[in-house]
Amino acid sequence: MAAPTRHDDHELEPYEAPGVLGRIGRFVGYALVASTFGLWIYGFTGLGRADIPDLLTERAWANNAIVVCESARAELRELTLPQNMTSAEDRIEQLAASGIILADMVDRLEESAAGTPEDLVIIDGFVADWRQHLDDRADWSERLAADPDARFFVAETDSREQATRRIFRVADFNGILACDTPGDVGSG
């Protein structure tokens, strides 16, 4: 056995195994790397999509909803734009016309509800949130008649989340963004 040699004025020392803390640190590092790979695999396999609470498992209703909502959007585009309104009376008239179109859209979405029991819970909640949004629009129209400077308000829900946010989430997760609120209401 050869004696340790000097290299650049440093004496070579034999390898010493890491202590307990070093072994624990190495184990934690390996575990973090392995769990990161596990998360990526989980995400890329599509298994994680089942965990999204507002994601429909069957596409039939969503495919129909796209057609229904795009048709309603086309009708809404024919109305005068809200930013071109010069009076509360014009805005009330536009809200009434758009309200008829949107109520018909929501009725058609409700009539076509289909899917698994879990899907039906999502669809029923979506329709209920839309009905709340229609009520909020009607409330604003009434308040505009009394006060031309009235602002649009969203009713509080039991979950403390605005119905419009829940509508967007379901529409976004299921690829039916045409079924999101039209964004034509605001501060008046």
Backbone as CSV, one residue per row, in Angstrom:
resi,resn,N_x,N_y,N_z,CA_x,CA_y,CA_z,C_x,C_y,C_z
1,MET,0.846,-1.161,0.000,0.000,0.000,0.000,0.899,1.233,0.000
2,ALA,0.564,2.148,-0.875,1.382,3.339,-1.013,0.912,4.406,-0.038
3,ALA,1.843,5.161,0.388,1.526,6.237,1.329,0.874,7.386,0.556
4,PRO,-0.015,8.126,1.217,-0.622,9.276,0.539,0.466,10.219,0.056
5,THR,0.239,10.767,-1.137,1.216,11.692,-1.708,0.698,13.111,-1.618
6,ARG,1.645,14.003,-1.714,1.283,15.420,-1.639,1.037,15.921,-3.054
7,HIS,0.020,16.729,-3.181,-0.310,17.318,-4.473,-0.667,18.764,-4.220
8,ASP,0.020,19.651,-4.815,-0.207,21.090,-4.622,-0.223,21.443,-3.144
9,ASP,0.688,20.925,-2.427,0.835,21.199,-1.004,-0.347,20.744,-0.168
10,HIS,-1.186,19.873,-0.693,-2.280,19.304,0.088,-2.049,17.813,0.188
11,GLU,-2.221,17.344,1.346,-2.029,15.926,1.554,-3.312,15.199,1.205
12,LEU,-3.232,14.116,0.436,-4.404,13.321,0.099,-4.824,12.531,1.320
13,GLU,-6.136,12.526,1.527,-6.655,11.784,2.669,-7.564,10.681,2.165
14,PRO,-7.633,9.591,2.860,-8.517,8.507,2.436,-9.987,8.944,2.562
15,TYR,-10.862,8.316,1.748,-12.300,8.625,1.726,-12.927,8.284,3.073
16,GLU,-13.759,9.208,3.540,-14.507,8.941,4.765,-15.982,8.990,4.424
17,ALA,-16.749,8.014,4.848,-18.191,7.951,4.600,-18.877,9.132,5.291
18,PRO,-19.940,9.671,4.665,-20.638,10.790,5.296,-21.295,10.342,6.593
19,GLY,-21.481,11.276,7.471,-22.117,10.978,8.745,-23.618,10.775,8.558
20,VAL,-24.310,10.670,9.667,-25.751,10.424,9.654,-26.478,11.562,8.935
21,LEU,-26.119,12.795,9.236,-26.780,13.922,8.590,-26.532,13.932,7.087
22,GLY,-25.363,13.574,6.669,-25.046,13.515,5.247,-25.879,12.460,4.547
23,ARG,-26.047,11.293,5.184,-26.860,10.226,4.582,-28.330,10.638,4.516
24,ILE,-28.833,11.296,5.541,-30.226,11.764,5.547,-30.426,12.799,4.446
25,GLY,-29.480,13.739,4.322,-29.563,14.756,3.278,-29.562,14.146,1.883
26,ARG,-28.704,13.158,1.669,-28.644,12.482,0.380,-29.962,11.758,0.100
27,PHE,-30.529,11.089,1.097,-31.801,10.374,0.941,-32.923,11.350,0.581
28,VAL,-32.972,12.483,1.288,-34.005,13.494,1.012,-33.840,14.017,-0.412
29,GLY,-32.643,14.269,-0.848,-32.394,14.747,-2.204,-32.867,13.752,-3.248
30,TYR,-32.516,12.465,-3.064,-32.963,11.424,-3.992,-34.490,11.318,-3.999
31,ALA,-35.109,11.427,-2.822,-36.567,11.335,-2.728,-37.227,12.505,-3.463
32,LEU,-36.661,13.716,-3.349,-37.212,14.871,-4.047,-37.108,14.709,-5.564
33,VAL,-35.980,14.229,-6.034,-35.805,14.015,-7.470,-36.791,12.955,-7.967
34,ALA,-36.926,11.860,-7.236,-37.843,10.797,-7.642,-39.296,11.279,-7.631
35,SER,-39.686,12.057,-6.631,-41.068,12.532,-6.573,-41.342,13.537,-7.687
36,THR,-40.349,14.331,-8.064,-40.519,15.258,-9.177,-40.775,14.491,-10.465
37,PHE,-39.992,13.448,-10.708,-40.228,12.620,-11.895,-41.604,11.976,-11.827
38,GLY,-42.009,11.543,-10.644,-43.327,10.937,-10.469,-44.447,11.905,-10.813
39,LEU,-44.316,13.161,-10.403,-45.337,14.164,-10.725,-45.412,14.422,-12.222
40,TRP,-44.262,14.485,-12.876,-44.263,14.685,-14.320,-44.921,13.511,-15.032
41,ILE,-44.603,12.318,-14.619,-45.214,11.132,-15.228,-46.723,11.153,-15.000
42,TYR,-47.136,11.472,-13.786,-48.557,11.557,-13.448,-49.258,12.571,-14.343
43,GLY,-48.647,13.715,-14.543,-49.255,14.756,-15.368,-49.309,14.392,-16.841
44,PHE,-48.233,13.817,-17.370,-48.185,13.493,-18.792,-49.054,12.300,-19.166
45,THR,-49.340,11.429,-18.241,-50.192,10.273,-18.554,-51.658,10.644,-18.604
46,GLY,-52.021,11.824,-18.130,-53.415,12.241,-18.147,-54.182,11.821,-16.917
47,LEU,-53.548,11.114,-16.014,-54.239,10.682,-14.804,-54.669,11.869,-13.962
48,GLY,-53.935,12.958,-14.010,-54.253,14.134,-13.210,-55.516,14.852,-13.659
49,ARG,-55.928,14.667,-14.899,-57.126,15.345,-15.395,-58.373,14.881,-14.652
50,ALA,-58.387,13.688,-14.152,-59.563,13.181,-13.433,-59.754,13.917,-12.112
51,ASP,-58.719,14.597,-11.642,-58.807,15.293,-10.367,-59.376,16.706,-10.490
52,ILE,-59.630,17.189,-11.702,-60.171,18.525,-11.888,-61.665,18.456,-11.582
53,PRO,-62.135,19.178,-10.573,-63.512,19.002,-10.122,-64.582,19.427,-11.126
54,ASP,-64.306,20.360,-12.014,-65.321,20.839,-12.951,-65.108,20.326,-14.364
55,LEU,-64.373,19.239,-14.508,-64.105,18.666,-15.821,-65.117,17.562,-16.102
56,LEU,-65.831,17.695,-17.211,-66.815,16.685,-17.603,-66.098,15.441,-18.115
57,THR,-66.665,14.280,-17.810,-66.052,13.033,-18.283,-66.562,12.649,-19.662
58,GLU,-67.771,13.082,-20.011,-68.334,12.810,-21.328,-68.434,14.119,-22.101
59,ARG,-68.123,14.111,-23.394,-68.039,15.328,-24.197,-69.331,15.701,-24.907
60,ALA,-70.345,14.838,-24.917,-71.548,15.098,-25.718,-72.196,16.435,-25.354
61,TRP,-72.421,16.687,-24.068,-73.072,17.932,-23.671,-72.186,19.127,-24.021
62,ALA,-70.894,19.023,-23.773,-69.980,20.133,-24.061,-69.961,20.444,-25.555
63,ASN,-69.966,19.417,-26.393,-69.981,19.644,-27.840,-71.258,20.358,-28.260
64,ASN,-72.394,19.967,-27.690,-73.656,20.640,-27.977,-73.624,22.074,-27.439
65,ALA,-73.043,22.249,-26.253,-72.988,23.574,-25.634,-72.219,24.555,-26.512
66,ILE,-71.180,24.098,-27.163,-70.405,24.976,-28.054,-71.311,25.534,-29.149
67,VAL,-72.112,24.680,-29.751,-73.008,25.098,-30.832,-74.047,26.084,-30.306
68,VAL,-74.656,25.754,-29.159,-75.693,26.606,-28.561,-75.118,27.972,-28.204
69,CYS,-73.986,27.984,-27.550,-73.413,29.243,-27.070,-72.855,30.095,-28.205
70,GLU,-72.264,29.465,-29.210,-71.771,30.244,-30.352,-72.926,30.883,-31.112
71,SER,-74.054,30.198,-31.181,-75.244,30.762,-31.814,-75.730,31.979,-31.030
72,ALA,-75.763,31.859,-29.711,-76.178,32.988,-28.868,-75.206,34.149,-29.010
73,ARG,-73.917,33.858,-29.056,-72.908,34.920,-29.224,-73.113,35.663,-30.551
74,ALA,-73.447,34.920,-31.594,-73.690,35.557,-32.892,-74.879,36.509,-32.804
75,GLU,-75.928,36.107,-32.104,-77.088,36.982,-31.927,-76.713,38.218,-31.100
76,LEU,-75.894,38.026,-30.067,-75.483,39.155,-29.232,-74.657,40.170,-30.020
77,ARG,-73.857,39.685,-30.963,-73.028,40.588,-31.769,-73.875,41.507,-32.650
78,GLU,-75.112,41.105,-32.916,-76.004,41.932,-33.740,-76.587,43.102,-32.945
79,LEU,-76.511,43.045,-31.630,-77.031,44.122,-30.790,-76.029,45.276,-30.752
80,THR,-76.519,46.454,-30.364,-75.648,47.605,-30.192,-74.653,47.314,-29.064
81,LEU,-73.421,47.689,-29.262,-72.402,47.457,-28.245,-72.671,48.323,-27.016
82,PRO,-72.486,47.773,-25.823,-72.736,48.545,-24.600,-71.930,49.831,-24.513
83,GLN,-70.708,49.829,-25.002,-69.884,51.035,-24.906,-70.404,52.158,-25.822
84,ASN,-71.317,51.822,-26.747,-71.901,52.829,-27.623,-73.208,53.397,-27.070
85,MET,-73.593,52.958,-25.871,-74.831,53.441,-25.256,-74.609,54.834,-24.692
86,THR,-75.581,55.695,-24.934,-75.458,57.061,-24.432,-76.421,57.349,-23.297
87,SER,-77.377,56.462,-23.052,-78.345,56.717,-21.981,-78.680,55.422,-21.248
88,ALA,-79.197,55.585,-20.048,-79.614,54.425,-19.260,-80.746,53.692,-19.956
89,GLU,-81.621,54.423,-20.654,-82.739,53.791,-21.366,-82.231,52.859,-22.466
90,ASP,-81.203,53.333,-23.194,-80.608,52.485,-24.234,-79.991,51.228,-23.613
91,ARG,-79.327,51.417,-22.478,-78.675,50.283,-21.806,-79.724,49.290,-21.302
92,ILE,-80.835,49.791,-20.768,-81.911,48.918,-20.282,-82.499,48.115,-21.445
93,GLU,-82.667,48.780,-22.584,-83.187,48.100,-23.774,-82.221,47.003,-24.238
94,GLN,-80.924,47.322,-24.234,-79.920,46.336,-24.642,-79.883,45.175,-23.659
95,LEU,-79.994,45.449,-22.356,-80.007,44.387,-21.347,-81.214,43.473,-21.531
96,ALA,-82.364,44.046,-21.869,-83.561,43.238,-22.094,-83.375,42.336,-23.307
97,ALA,-82.854,42.895,-24.404,-82.650,42.103,-25.616,-81.613,41.006,-25.395
98,SER,-80.499,41.355,-24.778,-79.464,40.340,-24.526,-79.950,39.320,-23.495
99,GLY,-80.771,39.776,-22.548,-81.309,38.855,-21.546,-82.180,37.773,-22.163
100,ILE,-82.962,38.132,-23.167,-83.807,37.140,-23.862,-82.932,36.102,-24.564
101,ILE,-81.901,36.572,-25.244,-80.985,35.668,-25.959,-80.286,34.736,-24.967
102,LEU,-79.770,35.300,-23.881,-79.029,34.490,-22.907,-79.941,33.525,-22.152
103,ALA,-81.157,33.957,-21.829,-82.094,33.055,-21.137,-82.440,31.869,-22.026
104,ASP,-82.636,32.136,-23.327,-82.901,31.040,-24.262,-81.698,30.093,-24.326
105,MET,-80.503,30.653,-24.342,-79.287,29.835,-24.368,-79.217,28.937,-23.135
106,VAL,-79.468,29.502,-21.971,-79.402,28.729,-20.728,-80.475,27.645,-20.714
107,ASP,-81.668,27.964,-21.194,-82.734,26.952,-21.275,-82.303,25.791,-22.163
108,ARG,-81.699,26.103,-23.299,-81.249,25.050,-24.224,-80.123,24.221,-23.616
109,LEU,-79.234,24.869,-22.867,-78.165,24.125,-22.189,-78.747,23.182,-21.141
110,GLU,-79.745,23.663,-20.422,-80.364,22.837,-19.394,-81.119,21.658,-20.006
111,GLU,-81.832,21.906,-21.089,-82.597,20.843,-21.749,-81.688,19.745,-22.305
112,SER,-80.507,20.104,-22.719,-79.608,19.127,-23.337,-78.686,18.437,-22.328
113,ALA,-78.869,18.710,-21.045,-77.984,18.130,-20.015,-77.955,16.614,-20.128
114,ALA,-76.758,16.070,-20.223,-76.580,14.625,-20.336,-75.171,14.274,-19.874
115,GLY,-75.018,13.059,-19.424,-73.704,12.590,-19.009,-73.799,11.728,-17.767
116,THR,-72.666,11.532,-17.148,-72.612,10.735,-15.928,-73.291,11.513,-14.798
117,PRO,-73.612,10.852,-13.688,-74.186,11.584,-12.550,-73.280,12.734,-12.087
118,GLU,-71.964,12.531,-12.130,-71.040,13.592,-11.748,-71.100,14.744,-12.747
119,ASP,-71.207,14.410,-14.043,-71.331,15.441,-15.073,-72.601,16.255,-14.864
120,LEU,-73.686,15.587,-14.523,-74.954,16.289,-14.325,-74.878,17.262,-13.153
121,VAL,-74.114,16.921,-12.124,-73.924,17.852,-11.002,-73.204,19.101,-11.494
122,ILE,-72.176,18.928,-12.318,-71.426,20.063,-12.866,-72.326,20.901,-13.765
123,ILE,-73.078,20.243,-14.640,-73.953,20.960,-15.576,-75.047,21.703,-14.818
124,ASP,-75.664,21.053,-13.837,-76.710,21.714,-13.046,-76.163,22.937,-12.318
125,GLY,-74.960,22.831,-11.775,-74.331,23.976,-11.116,-74.033,25.092,-12.103
126,PHE,-73.573,24.720,-13.290,-73.278,25.692,-14.341,-74.541,26.454,-14.734
127,VAL,-75.626,25.714,-14.943,-76.903,26.339,-15.313,-77.405,27.234,-14.174
128,ALA,-77.285,26.767,-12.932,-77.722,27.579,-11.782,-76.906,28.869,-11.684
129,ASP,-75.605,28.784,-11.932,-74.768,29.987,-11.915,-75.175,30.949,-13.035
130,TRP,-75.502,30.407,-14.201,-75.962,31.250,-15.294,-77.280,31.925,-14.926
131,ARG,-78.180,31.199,-14.281,-79.468,31.793,-13.878,-79.224,32.926,-12.868
132,GLN,-78.248,32.729,-11.980,-77.907,33.800,-11.038,-77.375,35.013,-11.789
133,HIS,-76.533,34.774,-12.788,-75.999,35.875,-13.581,-77.132,36.617,-14.297
134,LEU,-78.105,35.897,-14.833,-79.253,36.531,-15.487,-80.053,37.362,-14.485
135,ASP,-80.203,36.844,-13.257,-80.888,37.606,-12.211,-80.114,38.885,-11.872
136,ASP,-78.787,38.787,-11.824,-77.956,39.967,-11.538,-78.121,41.021,-12.638
137,ARG,-78.200,40.571,-13.886,-78.393,41.485,-15.007,-79.760,42.162,-14.918
138,ALA,-80.801,41.383,-14.585,-82.155,41.936,-14.461,-82.220,42.933,-13.310
139,ASP,-81.543,42.614,-12.214,-81.504,43.523,-11.069,-80.854,44.843,-11.467
140,TRP,-79.776,44.776,-12.205,-79.104,45.988,-12.642,-80.008,46.820,-13.550
141,SER,-80.727,46.150,-14.429,-81.639,46.852,-15.325,-82.691,47.624,-14.525
142,GLU,-83.230,46.989,-13.486,-84.221,47.669,-12.627,-83.605,48.870,-11.909
143,ARG,-82.390,48.693,-11.416,-81.744,49.790,-10.705,-81.360,50.921,-11.643
144,LEU,-81.017,50.579,-12.908,-80.717,51.624,-13.895,-81.936,52.491,-14.184
145,ALA,-83.119,51.881,-14.141,-84.344,52.649,-14.388,-84.532,53.716,-13.311
146,ALA,-84.123,53.412,-12.088,-84.268,54.365,-10.983,-83.074,55.303,-10.865
147,ASP,-81.886,54.804,-11.254,-80.660,55.592,-11.109,-79.767,55.330,-12.323
148,PRO,-79.639,56.284,-13.233,-78.835,56.083,-14.436,-77.352,55.813,-14.154
149,ASP,-76.905,56.099,-12.941,-75.509,55.858,-12.588,-75.321,54.564,-11.796
150,ALA,-76.362,53.746,-11.717,-76.268,52.492,-10.953,-75.181,51.602,-11.546
151,ARG,-74.540,50.892,-10.686,-73.467,49.991,-11.102,-73.950,48.545,-11.071
152,PHE,-73.288,47.718,-11.871,-73.604,46.295,-11.921,-72.982,45.608,-10.708
153,PHE,-73.785,44.804,-10.009,-73.296,44.039,-8.861,-73.545,42.558,-9.090
154,VAL,-72.667,41.757,-8.535,-72.814,40.310,-8.588,-73.281,39.843,-7.220
155,ALA,-74.351,39.057,-7.194,-74.885,38.569,-5.925,-73.891,37.635,-5.251
156,GLU,-73.911,37.657,-3.941,-73.053,36.773,-3.171,-73.605,35.353,-3.230
157,THR,-72.725,34.381,-3.322,-73.146,32.981,-3.360,-72.765,32.305,-2.055
158,ASP,-73.278,31.106,-1.877,-72.986,30.373,-0.647,-71.520,29.957,-0.546
159,SER,-70.838,29.848,-1.671,-69.433,29.425,-1.645,-68.470,30.606,-1.552
160,ARG,-69.000,31.815,-1.523,-68.214,33.041,-1.462,-67.377,33.255,-2.722
161,GLU,-67.749,32.546,-3.772,-67.101,32.726,-5.071,-68.167,33.239,-6.033
162,GLN,-67.838,34.235,-6.813,-68.814,34.792,-7.736,-69.260,33.753,-8.751
163,ALA,-70.547,33.789,-9.074,-71.091,32.860,-10.064,-70.378,33.016,-11.402
164,THR,-70.006,34.246,-11.746,-69.326,34.469,-13.018,-67.963,33.780,-13.063
165,ARG,-67.299,33.694,-11.946,-65.999,32.984,-11.900,-66.203,31.489,-12.052
166,ARG,-67.261,30.962,-11.433,-67.543,29.526,-11.576,-67.943,29.207,-13.010
167,ILE,-68.710,30.106,-13.632,-69.089,29.909,-15.038,-67.829,29.848,-15.899
168,PHE,-66.924,30.789,-15.697,-65.687,30.800,-16.488,-64.881,29.518,-16.276
169,ARG,-64.776,29.072,-15.026,-63.968,27.884,-14.734,-64.511,26.657,-15.467
170,VAL,-65.814,26.444,-15.406,-66.407,25.286,-16.087,-66.215,25.429,-17.596
171,ALA,-66.448,26.632,-18.119,-66.287,26.858,-19.557,-64.836,26.631,-19.986
172,ASP,-63.900,27.111,-19.202,-62.479,26.968,-19.519,-62.031,25.510,-19.456
173,PHE,-62.343,24.824,-18.372,-61.899,23.439,-18.199,-62.468,22.513,-19.266
174,ASN,-63.646,22.849,-19.789,-64.317,21.948,-20.722,-64.258,22.430,-22.168
175,GLY,-63.484,23.466,-22.427,-63.300,23.931,-23.796,-64.551,24.522,-24.420
176,ILE,-65.383,25.158,-23.589,-66.614,25.761,-24.094,-66.626,27.256,-23.745
177,LEU,-65.562,27.943,-24.078,-65.425,29.354,-23.712,-66.513,30.241,-24.324
178,ALA,-67.158,29.776,-25.379,-68.287,30.537,-25.923,-69.419,30.597,-24.910
179,CYS,-69.424,29.708,-23.925,-70.465,29.665,-22.905,-70.117,30.489,-21.676
180,ASP,-69.011,31.211,-21.714,-68.676,32.123,-20.620,-69.590,33.338,-20.723
181,THR,-69.670,34.124,-19.657,-70.492,35.328,-19.705,-69.948,36.251,-20.785
182,PRO,-70.827,37.013,-21.443,-70.379,37.806,-22.601,-69.533,39.026,-22.242
183,GLY,-69.474,39.408,-20.982,-68.643,40.533,-20.592,-69.215,41.879,-21.007
184,ASP,-70.518,41.916,-21.225,-71.126,43.176,-21.670,-71.729,43.992,-20.533
185,VAL,-71.559,43.528,-19.315,-72.033,44.295,-18.153,-70.820,44.774,-17.391
186,GLY,-70.970,45.889,-16.739,-69.837,46.449,-16.021,-70.322,47.529,-15.097
187,SER,-69.650,48.620,-15.083,-69.951,49.670,-14.127,-71.032,50.639,-14.607
188,GLY,-71.676,50.346,-15.683,-72.820,51.145,-16.106,-72.565,52.213,-17.081
